[in-house]
Amino acid sequence: MKDNESFDPTLLSLLPDTQFLTASPLAGGLTNRCWKLFLYHPSNNQSSHYVWRPLTSTAQAFGINRTHEYQLLRLIEHFELAPKPYALLDTNPNNNEQVLIVDWLEGEQADQRFTNQQLCQLQARIHALPLPIHRLDIKQRIEHYWQTIPVDLKSKQLMSIYHYFDNQKIHHYFPDTCCHFDLGRYNIIVPNDCDQLVDGMSAKVIDWEYACAGDPSLDLTMTILANALSPEKAVKDYCLAREEKITSESTETLKWLEAVNYWQPWCEYLALLWYLVGYQVWHDDEYLQQAKQLELKLKSMGI
């Protein structure tokens, strides 16, 4: 069966100057069923590639909102750091179901040639973007995940962890910035120069579905954990990228390290709940194993 035969292009008829040519499913992407589209625009006799990003029930389980993603991409589109949004279509207005269509970015997924230092520099560039309207309410996100997780997965230990964090007040270290909240090489596109070192300034970032305003130190902590970075080295590289006058013992560095240490348990807890939601959605035992490991890790922290 051809790829096109399982893709329904009906909604594309709502778009002016747009004719559907082909569609192929995209691999990867844990919360999406995305497609690569090839569309023809009669007005300029040009054809272009796009990405079809639906709001599936799976995406909704993770608290994703395509309207927020579209608004953010519109806000930052002139900074050449993310795919430009092409259209936002309602698939079922009664259920707030939407499809976001964005430009396809040519290139390849970053690998280890995109260094940890470049990763932290890219993080700093994201934090310098205009501030989005919507911000991450971490306790609200936790509660959304918690309500999605079935009772039979809520062990005595997990209940104890839940009540521990529920009783903690959130401490914000730095003023809100634009945050990606899922930055890793898996979401970075670099030019197809396979035999060359990657120019960090040419990198672009995809999958902005979790992005919103938030404490930049929380975003940095998520990046450190997701990419197994050294907190000390990452903080130094990040602060240097922000052009702050720092030394390893400077007040600014110590404040960022304090913030990263503070946010680490919160990030581990968010990841734990995320994996349990993932297990509920996909019934993949690997997600349950990851959740159990994080549960034990939090227990070892005395939580």
C-alpha positions in Angstrom: 0.0 0.0 0.0 1.3 3.4 -0.9 1.8 6.0 1.9 -0.8 8.3 0.3 -3.5 5.7 0.6 -3.5 5.9 4.5 -3.5 9.7 4.6 -6.7 11.7 4.3 -6.0 15.0 2.5 -9.6 16.3 2.8 -8.7 19.1 5.3 -6.1 20.5 2.9 -9.0 21.6 0.7 -9.6 24.4 3.2 -6.3 26.0 2.4 -6.1 28.5 -0.5 -3.6 28.0 -3.2 -2.8 24.5 -2.0 -3.0 21.2 -3.9 -2.1 17.9 -2.3 0.6 15.8 -4.1 2.0 13.2 -1.7 2.3 12.2 2.0 4.7 9.9 3.8 4.6 9.0 7.5 7.5 10.2 9.6 9.4 7.9 11.9 10.1 8.9 15.5 8.1 11.4 17.5 6.7 9.8 20.6 3.5 11.9 20.9 2.6 12.3 17.3 1.5 10.6 14.1 3.2 13.1 11.8 3.4 13.1 8.0 5.7 14.7 5.5 3.6 16.5 2.9 4.4 17.6 -0.6 2.1 20.4 -1.6 1.8 22.4 -4.8 1.0 26.2 -4.9 -0.5 27.2 -8.3 0.0 31.0 -7.7 3.8 30.7 -8.0 4.0 27.3 -9.7 6.1 26.0 -6.7 5.9 22.8 -4.7 7.2 22.6 -1.1 7.5 20.1 1.7 5.7 20.5 5.1 5.1 18.5 8.3 1.5 17.6 9.3 1.3 17.6 13.1 -2.1 16.4 14.4 -3.5 16.7 17.8 -4.2 13.0 18.5 -5.7 11.5 21.7 -2.1 10.5 22.4 -0.9 14.1 22.2 -3.8 15.3 24.3 -2.8 12.7 27.0 0.5 14.6 27.3 -1.1 18.0 27.6 -0.2 19.2 24.2 -2.0 22.2 22.6 -1.5 22.9 18.9 -2.9 26.4 19.2 -0.2 27.3 21.7 2.4 25.7 19.5 1.2 27.6 16.5 1.2 30.9 18.4 4.7 30.4 19.6 6.0 29.5 16.2 4.4 32.6 14.8 6.0 34.7 17.5 9.6 33.4 16.8 9.4 32.7 13.0 11.7 35.6 12.1 14.6 34.3 14.2 15.3 31.4 11.8 15.6 28.9 14.7 12.4 26.9 14.2 10.1 25.7 11.3 7.7 28.4 10.1 4.1 27.6 10.8 2.0 27.3 7.6 -1.5 26.6 8.9 -3.6 25.6 11.8 -6.7 23.6 10.9 -9.7 22.5 13.1 -10.4 18.8 12.6 -13.1 18.7 15.3 -13.9 22.0 16.9 -16.1 20.4 19.5 -13.2 18.4 20.9 -10.5 21.1 20.3 -8.8 18.7 17.8 -6.5 20.5 15.4 -3.7 19.9 12.9 -0.7 22.2 12.7 1.2 22.3 9.4 4.8 23.7 9.5 7.6 24.0 7.0 9.8 21.0 6.5 13.4 21.7 7.5 16.0 20.2 5.2 19.0 18.6 6.9 19.7 15.7 9.2 19.3 15.0 12.9 22.2 16.2 15.0 24.7 13.6 16.3 27.7 13.8 18.6 29.5 16.2 16.2 27.0 18.7 17.6 28.9 19.2 20.8 27.5 19.5 24.4 28.8 23.1 24.4 26.9 23.9 21.2 23.8 22.3 22.8 24.1 24.7 25.8 24.7 27.6 23.4 21.6 26.7 21.5 19.7 26.6 24.8 20.8 30.1 25.5 19.6 31.3 22.1 16.2 29.8 22.7 16.0 31.6 26.0 16.7 34.9 24.2 13.6 34.5 22.0 10.5 36.6 22.6 8.4 35.5 25.6 5.4 33.3 24.7 2.0 34.1 26.2 1.5 30.7 27.8 3.7 29.5 30.6 4.3 26.1 32.1 2.5 25.6 35.4 4.5 22.6 36.6 1.9 21.6 39.2 -0.9 21.8 36.7 1.1 19.6 34.2 1.8 17.1 37.0 -1.9 17.0 37.9 -2.8 16.5 34.2 -0.4 13.5 34.0 -1.7 12.2 37.4 -5.3 12.2 36.3 -4.3 10.3 33.1 -2.5 7.5 35.0 -4.8 4.6 35.9 -5.3 3.7 39.6 -3.6 0.3 39.2 -0.3 2.0 38.4 -0.4 4.2 41.5 1.7 2.2 43.9 2.1 3.0 47.6 5.5 4.4 46.8 4.2 6.5 43.9 1.4 7.9 46.1 4.0 8.9 48.7 6.1 10.7 46.0 2.9 12.4 44.7 2.0 13.7 48.1 5.6 14.9 48.8 5.7 17.1 45.7 2.1 18.2 46.1 3.1 19.7 49.4 6.1 21.5 48.1 6.0 25.2 47.0 7.5 26.0 43.7 10.6 28.2 43.8 11.4 30.2 40.7 15.1 31.3 40.4 15.0 33.4 37.2 12.5 35.6 35.3 10.5 33.7 32.6 12.0 33.2 29.2 11.0 31.2 26.1 11.7 27.6 26.9 11.7 24.5 24.7 11.4 21.8 27.4 12.5 19.0 25.1 15.9 20.0 23.8 18.1 17.2 22.6 20.0 16.2 19.5 16.9 14.2 18.5 15.1 17.6 18.1 18.0 19.5 16.3 18.4 19.7 12.6 21.8 20.5 11.1 22.9 20.8 7.4 23.8 17.7 5.5 27.5 18.2 5.8 28.3 14.7 7.0 32.1 15.1 6.8 32.3 18.5 8.5 32.1 19.8 12.0 28.7 21.3 12.6 28.3 25.1 12.7 26.1 25.6 15.8 24.6 28.8 14.4 23.2 26.8 11.4 21.2 24.5 13.7 17.5 24.6 13.9 15.1 23.2 16.5 12.0 21.1 15.8 9.1 19.8 17.9 8.1 22.8 19.9 4.9 21.1 21.3 6.1 21.4 25.0 7.5 24.9 24.5 6.2 27.9 26.5 7.3 30.5 28.9 9.0 29.3 32.1 12.0 29.5 34.4 15.1 29.0 32.1 16.8 27.1 34.8 14.1 24.4 34.7 14.5 24.1 30.9 18.3 23.9 31.4 17.8 21.1 34.0 15.6 19.2 31.6 18.3 19.5 28.9 21.0 18.4 31.2 19.1 15.3 32.3 17.8 14.4 28.8 21.3 14.6 27.3 23.3 13.2 30.3 25.4 16.4 30.6 27.6 17.4 33.5 25.7 20.0 35.4 28.8 22.0 36.3 30.1 22.1 32.7 26.6 22.7 31.2 26.0 25.7 33.5 29.4 27.1 32.7 28.8 26.7 28.9 25.3 28.1 29.2 26.4 31.2 31.2 29.2 31.9 28.8 26.7 31.7 25.9 24.6 34.3 27.7 27.8 36.5 27.8 27.7 36.6 31.6 30.9 37.3 33.4 31.5 34.1 35.3 34.1 31.9 36.9 33.6 28.5 38.3 33.0 30.0 41.7 31.2 33.2 40.6 27.9 34.1 42.3 26.0 33.7 39.0 27.4 30.2 38.3 26.6 29.1 41.8 23.0 30.4 41.5 22.5 28.5 38.3 23.9 25.3 39.8 21.7 25.8 42.9 18.7 26.1 40.6 19.6 23.0 38.6 20.0 21.0 41.8 16.7 22.3 43.0 14.9 21.4 39.7 16.4 17.9 39.3 14.0 16.0 41.5 11.1 17.9 39.9 12.3 16.9 36.4 12.8 13.3 37.5 9.3 13.3 38.9 7.8 14.8 35.7 9.7 12.2 33.6 8.4 9.4 35.9 4.8 10.5 35.3 5.4 11.0 31.6 6.6 7.4 31.3 3.5 6.1 33.1 1.3 8.1 30.8 3.3 6.7 27.9 2.8 3.1 29.2 -0.9 3.8 29.6 -1.1 5.0 25.9 1.2 2.5 24.2 1.3 -0.5 26.6 5.1 -0.8 26.1 6.8 -2.4 29.0 9.9 -0.3 28.4 8.0 2.8 29.6 7.0 1.0 32.8 10.6 0.0 33.4 11.8 3.5 32.9 9.2 4.7 35.3 10.2 2.2 38.0 13.8 3.2 37.7 12.9 6.8 38.3 10.6 5.9 41.2 13.6 4.1 42.8 15.9 7.1 42.1 13.5 9.4 43.8 13.2 7.0 46.7 17.0 7.0 47.0 16.9 10.8 47.3 14.8 10.4 50.4 11.5 11.4 48.6 
